[in-house]
Amino acid sequence: MVVKGNALYDDPAFLDGYRRLRRSGRALNEPLEIPAMTAALPPVAGARVVDLGCGEGDLAVRLAEAGAVDVLAVDASERMLAAAHPHPRVRYRRADFADFDVPHESVELVVSSLALHYVEDFDDLVARVARWLVPGGAFVFTIEHPMVTAPVVAADCVVDDYADEGRRERTWFVAGVVKYHRTIGTVVTTLRRHGLWVERLDEPVPTAEHVAAHPELAIHRRRPPILLVAARALELPTGNIGGPPEQPGGHRTDLG
Ligand SMILES: C[S@@+](CC[C@H](N)C(=O)[O-])C[C@H]1O[C@@H](n2cnc3c(N)ncnc32)[C@H](O)[C@@H]1O
């Protein structure tokens, strides 16, 4: 049996394992993913936001509390959404990445935490994200690092078959969990193809002190577990083939 991302979090056995991990203090979200995401986010006061794969809404609520005027938080899982935290400026919607859509140029920010490695057609999703963003809008997301999604053999940290992109099946609490591997090069070129210029890449790993306190994290210094990408929608003048245009007042290279 295989379980795709859109059904995975409604599988009781999987969800039980996932929630135990998140509550155990051993998950990578708090020490690595959340700080990396927070550092990469642009100012959100007044922003309209889409959160893809919002889960229980932690990031969506943080963005609303930071001043976003509207956060449309999207997830395929009925059970995750049933446990989502209510907030007056967060709207939860059950939808699949494959066909979710919002009007053109209707949001300033699209975010996603550790969900887009479940997307089969990344090019199609990025094309839609690029349409949703206003010029200058940002797309900030984390995924499982391609060095983690690459190996076909579940060896410790031997990276293998890196160039063979596509579907991978793994056991993660349950057998047959489907994720999609793509290289960093493919991620960046797909974003650029749709006019999204990468301003920041981050590969957060635990500190040596963190590993000393939690030795089970040592593997995450041997190969990075998470890739963060922050990209910005720019309007390219006709004929520009060499790089992003100069922005009035200087080109920002960092979203933080
Ligand atoms: C690892 S969880 C991350 C949840 C949340 N972003 C966080 O960081 O706590 C991945 C989420 O992506 C959602 N998801 C996976 N595939 C999806 C799809 N095809 N369409 C919509 N949501 C999907 C899952 O239901 C799950 O809630």
The ligand as an SDF file (V2000), in Angstrom:
LIG
                    3D

 27 29  0  0  0  0  0  0  0  0999 V2000
    5.0040   17.8630    7.8290 C   0  0  0  0  0  0  0  0  0  0  0  0
    3.3770   18.4960    7.8090 S   0  0  0  0  0  0  0  0  0  0  0  0
    3.7470   20.2310    8.0720 C   0  0  0  0  0  0  0  0  0  0  0  0
    2.6170   20.9770    8.7330 C   0  0  0  0  0  0  0  0  0  0  0  0
    2.9430   22.4210    9.0770 C   0  0  0  0  0  0  0  0  0  0  0  0
    3.3090   23.1890    7.8940 N   0  0  0  0  0  0  0  0  0  0  0  0
    4.0320   22.4990   10.1030 C   0  0  0  0  0  0  0  0  0  0  0  0
    5.1580   22.8690    9.7700 O   0  0  0  0  0  0  0  0  0  0  0  0
    3.7770   22.1620   11.2600 O   0  0  0  0  0  0  0  0  0  0  0  0
    2.9350   18.4570    6.0750 C   0  0  0  0  0  0  0  0  0  0  0  0
    1.5100   18.9300    5.7970 C   0  0  0  0  0  0  0  0  0  0  0  0
    1.3160   18.9580    4.3780 O   0  0  0  0  0  0  0  0  0  0  0  0
   -0.0070   18.4920    4.1030 C   0  0  0  0  0  0  0  0  0  0  0  0
   -0.0670   17.9630    2.7330 N   0  0  0  0  0  0  0  0  0  0  0  0
    0.6880   16.9760    2.2130 C   0  0  0  0  0  0  0  0  0  0  0  0
    0.3610   16.7720    0.9190 N   0  0  0  0  0  0  0  0  0  0  0  0
   -0.6150   17.6670    0.6140 C   0  0  0  0  0  0  0  0  0  0  0  0
   -1.3430   17.9620   -0.5700 C   0  0  0  0  0  0  0  0  0  0  0  0
   -1.1390   17.2740   -1.6960 N   0  0  0  0  0  0  0  0  0  0  0  0
   -2.2380   18.9660   -0.5430 N   0  0  0  0  0  0  0  0  0  0  0  0
   -2.4560   19.6770    0.6200 C   0  0  0  0  0  0  0  0  0  0  0  0
   -1.7840   19.4320    1.7810 N   0  0  0  0  0  0  0  0  0  0  0  0
   -0.8780   18.4400    1.7760 C   0  0  0  0  0  0  0  0  0  0  0  0
   -0.2500   17.4200    5.1430 C   0  0  0  0  0  0  0  0  0  0  0  0
   -1.6260   17.1380    5.3330 O   0  0  0  0  0  0  0  0  0  0  0  0
    0.4470   18.0070    6.3730 C   0  0  0  0  0  0  0  0  0  0  0  0
   -0.4430   18.7290    7.1900 O   0  0  0  0  0  0  0  0  0  0  0  0
  1  2  1  0
  2  3  1  0
  2 10  1  0
  3  4  1  0
  4  5  1  0
  5  6  1  0
  5  7  1  0
  7  8  2  0
  7  9  1  0
 10 11  1  0
 11 12  1  0
 11 26  1  0
 12 13  1  0
 13 14  1  0
 13 24  1  0
 14 15  1  0
 14 23  1  0
 15 16  2  0
 16 17  1  0
 17 18  1  0
 17 23  2  0
 18 19  1  0
 18 20  2  0
 20 21  1  0
 21 22  2  0
 22 23  1  0
 24 25  1  0
 24 26  1  0
 26 27  1  0
M  CHG  2   2   1   9  -1
M  END
$$$$
